[in-house]
Amino acid sequence: MLESILSTFAGAVIFLFIFWKRLKEDYASEIVFSVSFYIFIGIFIGWLVSSNFLREWFLWVNFVGAIVGLYFGILRFRIKFFESFESLIIAGLPWLSFIFLADSVGRSSLSSFIAFLSILIFILFFITWTVIFVNLRGMCRKSRVCGLATLALILLARVVSSLMKVSVLSIVPKYDFVASGVGV
């Protein structure tokens, strides 16, 4: 229980920092934090729904909640979709890694620990892509290739783990490969 609370708090703080850092050049801090508040409300509603009704779909329900919160923030503050969506994905990766780490500690789950390490690899992949494209081509800031490519790799990894029937937090082997495959 304590590891879940600590991971949620640490993940939320890191999410806020990264989300703000990615959008601070284009939008006022008040707008960025207001959109973050909408995202947190969406995640909280997703958590309530998933913990009471759809336990196996935890990740997807929370992801949809975050997207709905982002959508309301986009409508209210007229920010750009791809810019904010990429920031949501990149800022959410450390939070997701903390959730898997807490699950691996709380349940002694090797598969959740492997998922934690996989997300760290995806974070390193994103950082590498950003350094290569920003330094060599200046492409990431303009086209949002890096964050979306990282998201596509995460979804592909979920397809593979689902098809292999690996038991990881919030994977429904029978249906998850379809949802992840559609996302790619």
N, C-alpha and C positions, 0 to 999 in steps of 0.2 A: 504494500500500500504506500509506504513512504517513498519507494523508488518511483512509483507512478506519479506522485505529487511533485517530487523533485524534477523528474524528467519533463513533466508538463510545464512547470514554471520555467525551467531553464530553456526549454524549446520555445516557449512563447516569447521570452526576452530576446533570444537570438533571432527568432523570426522577425520581431519588431525592428531590431537593429538592421538586419540585412534588407528587409523590405524598404525601410526608410533610406538606407544607403543607396539602393538601386534606383530609387525614384526622387531623391532629394534635389537633383539638378533640374528636373523638369517641373516639379510641383512643390508648393509650399508644404512645410512640415505638418501643418494642421490638416491639410487634405490627405496626406499620406497616412497619418495616424487615424484619421476618421475612417478611411477606407479599411485600414487594419482592424478597426473596431467592428465594422460590418462583417469582415471575414471571420473574426473571433465569434461573433454572434452566430454566423452560419455554421461554424465548426461546433459550437456548443449545442445548437439545435440538432446537428447531425449526430453528435455524441449521445444526446438524449434519445433520439430515434434508434440509433444502433444498439445502445445498451439495453433498451427495453424491448425492441422488436426484431432487429436484424443483426444479431451478434456476429455472424460470419461475414457480414458485409460491412464491418466496421470502417475499413479504409475507404471504400467507395462512398459510403453514406457521408462520411466526414469530408471527403473530397468534393462531393456534390454540394454540401453545405458551404464549404469555402468558396466554391465557384458562384453559388447564389449570392453569398455575401459580397464577393467581388463585383458581381453584376450590379447589385444595388449601389455599390460605391461608384461604379462607372456611370450609371445613370444619374446619380446625384451630383457628382463632381466633374463629369465630362472628361474623364481621363482616358487615355488610349488603352485599348483592350490588350494588344499583344505585349506592350510594355509592362503593364500591370500583371498580366497572366504569367509572363516569364518571371517577374519578380516574386510572385506568389509561389511558383514552383521552386525556384532557387532558395527562397527563404524557408520554405517548408521542408526541404531535405534534411537539415540538421534536426528539426523538430521530430520528423519521422524516424530519424536514426536514434534519437533518444527514446522514443516509444518502443522501438524494437529492442534497444539495450535494456530498458526497464523490464520488458517482457522476458527477455532471456535471463535476467537476474531473478525476477520474481518467480518464474516457473522452471528455472534451470533448463531452458529450451535452447538446444544447439542450433536449431533451424532459425530461431529469432536472432541469435547471435550472428549467424551467417548472413541474415538479411541486414543486420546492422553494419557488418563489414562491407556488404555489397553497396549499401547506400554511401558509405564513406568512399568507396571506389568511384561511384557516380559523381560525388562532390569533387573528387580529384580530377575526374574526366572533365567536368564543367570548367574547373579552374584552368586545366591544360588547354581546352578549346578556347577559352577566353583569352589566355595569354597569347596563343598562336594567332588567333584571328585579329585581336586588337593590335598586337605589335606588328604583325606582318601585313595584314590587309585592312584593318580598321572596320571589320565587317560585323562583329557581334553587336555593337551599339546601334547600328542602323537596321539590321535585318532580324535581330532576335534569333539567330540560328542556334546559338550555343545552348540556351535554356530549353528550347523546343527539341533539339537533338538529344539532350540529356533526358527529357521526359519520355521521348520515344524509346530510348534504351531501357529506361526503368520499366515501361510497359511491356517491352519485349521480354525482359527478364521475368516479369510476372507471368507472361504467357508460358514461358519455358518451365518455370517452377510449378505452375498450375497443371500443365500437361504431364509433368513428372510426378504429380500428386505429392509434392513436398508439403508437409504440414507447417505452415508459418502463420503467424498472427494475421487474421483477416484474409485468408485465402479460401475460397470455396472452390475446390478442385473441379467440380462438375461444371461450373458456369464462369469462373473467373477468367479463363482463357478467352472467352468470347468478349467480355467487357474490356479486358486489356487489349485484345487484338483490334477491337473497334476503335479504341483510343489511339492506337498507333496509326 
